[in-house]
Amino acid sequence: MSRSALYAVIAILVVVVGFGSYYAYRDYQDKKNSTEITIGPKGIKIDPPAR
């Protein structure tokens, strides 16, 4: 494999990891700012958004 092809593969991997990290962080922020309602055998539990 030539050196330029190796650099291209590394650049593509960096971009893919960057986009994956961004979407994971955005998903984490959306879940952190939402109210969770759970209905189970002990009744209803409501967790407000974290601050």
C-alpha positions, 0 to 999 in steps of 0.5 A, a space after each residue: 500500500 502506498 503512503 498516500 493511500 495509507 494517509 487517505 484510509 487514516 483520514 477516512 477513519 478519523 472522519 468516521 470516528 468524529 461523526 460517530 462521536 458527535 451523534 453519540 454525544 447528541 443522543 446522550 444530550 437528548 436522553 439526558 434532557 428528557 423525562 423518563 416514566 416507568 410503570 412497573 410492579 411497584 407503581 409509577 415512577 417519574 424521573 425529571 430531567 437532570 440539570 
